[in-house]
Amino acid sequence: MGYVHILRDFSSPQEGFTRTVRIYTPEGYDAQGEHLYPVLYMHDGQNVFAHPESALFDTWCANHTLESLVYGGHVEPWLIVAVDSGAGRMQEYSPWGEPHRNGQTRGELYGRFLVEQLKPYVDRVYRTRPGSEWTGAAGSSLGGLISLYLGWKYPEVFGRIGAFSPSVMWNRGRLFEQWNAHPRRWTRIYLDAGSTESIVPGGELLDYGGSARHFYEHLKRLGYADHELTLVLEPGGEHHESAWQRRLPAALHWLLS
Protein backbone atom coordinates (compact mmCIF):
# COMPACT_ATOMS: atom_id res chain seq x y z
CA MET A 1 0.00 0.00 0.00
CA GLY A 2 1.13 3.54 -0.68
CA TYR A 3 1.33 6.36 1.83
CA VAL A 4 -0.42 9.73 2.01
CA HIS A 5 1.63 12.47 3.66
CA ILE A 6 -0.27 15.64 4.61
CA LEU A 7 1.48 19.01 4.55
CA ARG A 8 -0.48 21.61 6.48
CA ASP A 9 0.08 25.35 6.17
CA PHE A 10 2.02 25.04 2.91
CA SER A 11 2.83 28.61 1.90
CA SER A 12 1.30 30.13 -1.24
CA PRO A 13 2.92 33.56 -1.53
CA GLN A 14 1.26 34.03 -4.92
CA GLU A 15 -2.16 33.85 -3.25
CA GLY A 16 -1.24 35.31 0.12
CA PHE A 17 -2.28 32.39 2.34
CA THR A 18 -1.40 28.77 3.16
CA ARG A 19 -2.84 25.53 1.81
CA THR A 20 -3.13 21.89 2.76
CA VAL A 21 -1.31 19.56 0.35
CA ARG A 22 -1.63 15.76 0.38
CA ILE A 23 1.13 13.76 -1.32
CA TYR A 24 0.68 10.09 -2.18
CA THR A 25 3.80 8.00 -2.68
CA PRO A 26 3.29 4.49 -4.10
CA GLU A 27 4.30 1.24 -2.50
CA GLY A 28 8.02 0.68 -2.87
CA TYR A 29 8.88 4.38 -3.14
CA ASP A 30 11.26 4.30 -0.15
CA ALA A 31 12.83 0.98 -1.13
CA GLN A 32 13.57 2.02 -4.72
CA GLY A 33 16.03 4.76 -3.87
CA GLU A 34 16.97 5.74 -7.43
CA HIS A 35 13.71 5.32 -9.34
CA LEU A 36 12.13 8.54 -10.67
CA TYR A 37 8.35 8.94 -10.70
CA PRO A 38 5.86 10.89 -12.82
CA VAL A 39 3.49 13.19 -10.91
CA LEU A 40 -0.24 13.88 -11.19
CA TYR A 41 -1.51 17.08 -9.53
CA MET A 42 -5.17 16.97 -8.48
CA HIS A 43 -7.50 19.68 -7.18
CA ASP A 44 -10.04 19.47 -4.34
CA GLY A 45 -7.45 17.44 -2.49
CA GLN A 46 -9.73 16.72 0.46
CA ASN A 47 -11.85 14.60 -1.91
CA VAL A 48 -9.07 12.72 -3.70
CA PHE A 49 -7.88 9.88 -1.44
CA ALA A 50 -9.39 7.07 0.56
CA HIS A 51 -7.86 8.20 3.85
CA PRO A 52 -9.05 8.81 7.44
CA GLU A 53 -8.37 12.55 7.09
CA SER A 54 -10.14 12.99 3.75
CA ALA A 55 -13.69 14.28 3.34
CA LEU A 56 -16.28 12.36 5.34
CA PHE A 57 -18.42 11.21 2.44
CA ASP A 58 -17.67 10.20 -1.18
CA THR A 59 -14.09 10.61 -2.36
CA TRP A 60 -12.35 9.62 -5.60
CA CYS A 61 -10.30 6.87 -3.85
CA ALA A 62 -7.54 7.75 -6.31
CA ASN A 63 -4.86 5.96 -4.28
CA HIS A 64 -6.74 2.65 -4.37
CA THR A 65 -7.60 3.08 -8.05
CA LEU A 66 -4.00 3.77 -9.02
CA GLU A 67 -2.73 0.84 -6.97
CA SER A 68 -5.18 -1.50 -8.71
CA LEU A 69 -4.02 -0.27 -12.11
CA VAL A 70 -0.36 -0.71 -11.13
CA TYR A 71 -0.91 -4.21 -9.74
CA GLY A 72 -2.75 -5.12 -12.95
CA GLY A 73 0.20 -3.96 -15.05
CA HIS A 74 -1.81 -1.22 -16.78
CA VAL A 75 0.22 1.80 -15.66
CA GLU A 76 3.45 2.44 -13.82
CA PRO A 77 3.47 3.92 -10.30
CA TRP A 78 2.83 7.66 -10.08
CA LEU A 79 3.00 10.21 -7.29
CA ILE A 80 -0.27 12.07 -6.72
CA VAL A 81 -0.12 15.58 -5.26
CA ALA A 82 -3.59 16.67 -4.14
CA VAL A 83 -4.17 20.32 -3.20
CA ASP A 84 -7.12 21.09 -0.94
CA SER A 85 -9.52 23.76 -2.14
CA GLY A 86 -9.93 26.83 0.01
CA ALA A 87 -12.85 28.88 1.25
CA GLY A 88 -13.19 30.62 -2.12
CA ARG A 89 -13.15 27.55 -4.36
CA MET A 90 -15.22 29.18 -7.09
CA GLN A 91 -12.75 32.06 -7.36
CA GLU A 92 -9.55 30.04 -7.06
CA TYR A 93 -10.55 27.63 -9.84
CA SER A 94 -11.82 30.42 -12.11
CA PRO A 95 -9.16 31.57 -14.61
CA TRP A 96 -11.58 34.27 -15.76
CA GLY A 97 -14.32 35.86 -13.70
CA GLU A 98 -17.89 34.75 -14.27
CA PRO A 99 -20.03 37.84 -15.04
CA HIS A 100 -23.06 36.40 -13.23
CA ARG A 101 -21.02 35.85 -10.06
CA ASN A 102 -19.39 39.25 -9.50
CA GLY A 103 -16.53 38.47 -11.86
CA GLN A 104 -14.12 37.52 -9.07
CA THR A 105 -11.21 35.30 -10.02
CA ARG A 106 -8.02 33.94 -8.49
CA GLY A 107 -7.34 31.13 -10.96
CA GLU A 108 -4.26 32.78 -12.43
CA LEU A 109 -2.74 33.11 -8.94
CA TYR A 110 -3.56 29.48 -8.15
CA GLY A 111 -1.88 28.38 -11.37
CA ARG A 112 1.20 30.42 -10.50
CA PHE A 113 1.27 28.78 -7.06
CA LEU A 114 1.32 25.33 -8.65
CA VAL A 115 4.01 26.21 -11.20
CA GLU A 116 6.21 28.55 -9.16
CA GLN A 117 5.88 27.17 -5.62
CA LEU A 118 4.44 23.68 -5.30
CA LYS A 119 5.92 21.87 -8.29
CA PRO A 120 9.50 23.11 -7.59
CA TYR A 121 9.09 21.89 -4.00
CA VAL A 122 7.83 18.46 -5.10
CA ASP A 123 10.61 18.11 -7.70
CA ARG A 124 13.19 19.09 -5.09
CA VAL A 125 11.99 16.88 -2.22
CA TYR A 126 10.72 13.84 -4.12
CA ARG A 127 12.27 11.75 -6.88
CA THR A 128 10.31 12.94 -9.91
CA ARG A 129 10.50 13.17 -13.67
CA PRO A 130 9.91 16.90 -14.06
CA GLY A 131 9.17 17.07 -17.78
CA SER A 132 5.70 17.84 -19.15
CA GLU A 133 5.26 14.33 -20.56
CA TRP A 134 5.44 13.07 -16.98
CA THR A 135 3.41 15.79 -15.27
CA GLY A 136 -0.39 15.87 -15.22
CA ALA A 137 -3.24 17.91 -13.74
CA ALA A 138 -6.75 16.61 -13.06
CA GLY A 139 -9.97 17.72 -11.43
CA SER A 140 -13.72 17.92 -11.76
CA SER A 141 -16.20 20.68 -12.54
CA LEU A 142 -14.33 23.96 -11.95
CA GLY A 143 -11.38 21.73 -11.06
CA GLY A 144 -11.66 20.34 -14.58
CA LEU A 145 -11.71 23.87 -15.97
CA ILE A 146 -8.59 24.91 -14.06
CA SER A 147 -6.87 21.69 -15.21
CA LEU A 148 -7.56 22.57 -18.84
CA TYR A 149 -6.44 26.15 -18.18
CA LEU A 150 -3.13 24.80 -16.84
CA GLY A 151 -2.69 22.67 -19.97
CA TRP A 152 -3.37 25.71 -22.16
CA LYS A 153 -1.37 28.26 -20.15
CA TYR A 154 1.57 26.02 -19.24
CA PRO A 155 1.91 23.29 -21.90
CA GLU A 156 5.62 23.15 -21.15
CA VAL A 157 4.75 22.09 -17.57
CA PHE A 158 1.54 20.00 -17.77
CA GLY A 159 1.39 17.54 -20.65
CA ARG A 160 -1.42 15.31 -19.35
CA ILE A 161 -4.79 16.78 -18.47
CA GLY A 162 -7.76 15.01 -16.88
CA ALA A 163 -10.94 17.11 -17.04
CA PHE A 164 -13.95 15.43 -15.43
CA SER A 165 -17.24 17.24 -16.07
CA PRO A 166 -15.26 20.42 -16.79
CA SER A 167 -16.97 23.82 -16.56
CA VAL A 168 -15.83 24.85 -20.03
CA MET A 169 -18.96 27.00 -20.41
CA TRP A 170 -17.55 29.37 -17.75
CA ASN A 171 -17.37 33.05 -18.67
CA ARG A 172 -19.47 32.43 -21.79
CA GLY A 173 -17.07 29.74 -23.00
CA ARG A 174 -13.92 31.85 -22.68
CA LEU A 175 -11.71 28.75 -22.86
CA PHE A 176 -12.90 28.06 -26.41
CA GLU A 177 -11.71 31.53 -27.41
CA GLN A 178 -8.38 31.32 -25.61
CA TRP A 179 -7.49 27.78 -26.71
CA ASN A 180 -7.15 28.60 -30.40
CA ALA A 181 -4.17 26.49 -31.49
CA HIS A 182 -2.41 23.20 -30.87
CA PRO A 183 0.81 23.98 -28.93
CA ARG A 184 2.71 21.31 -30.90
CA ARG A 185 3.96 19.76 -27.69
CA TRP A 186 3.51 16.27 -26.27
CA THR A 187 -0.13 16.20 -25.16
CA ARG A 188 -2.72 13.87 -23.71
CA ILE A 189 -6.16 15.22 -22.74
CA TYR A 190 -8.98 13.21 -21.18
CA LEU A 191 -12.48 14.77 -21.19
CA ASP A 192 -15.62 13.27 -19.72
CA ALA A 193 -19.12 14.03 -18.41
CA GLY A 194 -22.47 12.40 -18.03
CA SER A 195 -24.13 12.31 -21.44
CA THR A 196 -27.04 14.43 -20.17
CA GLU A 197 -25.34 15.84 -17.07
CA SER A 198 -26.48 19.30 -16.04
CA ILE A 199 -27.04 21.39 -12.94
CA VAL A 200 -29.04 24.56 -12.36
CA PRO A 201 -27.25 26.67 -9.71
CA GLY A 202 -29.08 29.92 -9.05
CA GLY A 203 -31.49 29.24 -11.90
CA GLU A 204 -28.78 29.10 -14.60
CA LEU A 205 -28.56 25.87 -16.62
CA LEU A 206 -25.02 24.45 -16.90
CA ASP A 207 -24.96 21.72 -19.54
CA TYR A 208 -21.86 19.62 -18.80
CA GLY A 209 -22.54 16.80 -21.24
CA GLY A 210 -23.12 19.07 -24.23
CA SER A 211 -20.30 21.44 -23.30
CA ALA A 212 -17.75 18.62 -22.93
CA ARG A 213 -18.73 17.31 -26.37
CA HIS A 214 -18.46 20.76 -27.91
CA PHE A 215 -15.03 21.35 -26.40
CA TYR A 216 -13.84 17.97 -27.65
CA GLU A 217 -15.03 18.89 -31.15
CA HIS A 218 -13.31 22.27 -30.81
CA LEU A 219 -9.97 20.63 -29.98
CA LYS A 220 -10.36 18.14 -32.82
CA ARG A 221 -10.80 21.04 -35.23
CA LEU A 222 -7.50 22.46 -33.92
CA GLY A 223 -5.73 19.29 -35.01
CA TYR A 224 -5.60 17.10 -31.88
CA ALA A 225 -5.24 13.45 -32.88
CA ASP A 226 -7.03 10.47 -31.32
CA HIS A 227 -3.93 9.45 -29.34
CA GLU A 228 -3.82 12.96 -27.83
CA LEU A 229 -7.48 13.45 -26.97
CA THR A 230 -10.43 11.35 -25.86
CA LEU A 231 -14.00 11.98 -24.74
CA VAL A 232 -16.17 9.77 -22.52
CA LEU A 233 -19.89 10.53 -22.14
CA GLU A 234 -21.41 8.26 -19.51
CA PRO A 235 -25.17 7.56 -19.76
CA GLY A 236 -26.77 8.61 -16.50
CA GLY A 237 -23.57 10.18 -15.13
CA GLU A 238 -24.26 12.86 -12.52
CA HIS A 239 -22.33 15.86 -11.24
CA HIS A 240 -20.99 14.09 -8.18
CA GLU A 241 -17.83 12.48 -6.72
CA SER A 242 -19.42 9.04 -7.03
CA ALA A 243 -19.61 9.44 -10.83
CA TRP A 244 -16.03 10.70 -11.09
CA GLN A 245 -14.83 7.88 -8.84
CA ARG A 246 -16.63 5.37 -11.09
CA ARG A 247 -14.97 6.73 -14.25
CA LEU A 248 -11.54 7.19 -12.68
CA PRO A 249 -10.05 3.71 -13.39
CA ALA A 250 -10.61 3.92 -17.14
CA ALA A 251 -9.60 7.58 -17.13
CA LEU A 252 -6.25 6.99 -15.42
CA HIS A 253 -5.63 3.92 -17.56
CA TRP A 254 -5.86 6.08 -20.68
CA LEU A 255 -4.31 9.26 -19.27
CA LEU A 256 -1.29 7.81 -17.46
CA SER A 257 -0.35 4.89 -19.70
Protein Blocks (a to p, Z undefined) as FASTA:
>chain_A
ZZddddehiacfknopacdddddddehklmmmmbccdddddehkllmpgcfklcfbdcek
lmmmmmmmmmnopaccdddddddddfklmlmmmmbacfknoopafklmmmmmmmmmmmmm
mmmmpccdfbfklcccddehjlmmmmmmmmmmmmmlmmcdcdehiafkgghhlmmmmmmc
cehiacdddddddfkbccdehhiacdfklmmmmmmmmmmmnopafklpccdddehiacdf
klmmmmmmmmmmmmmZZ
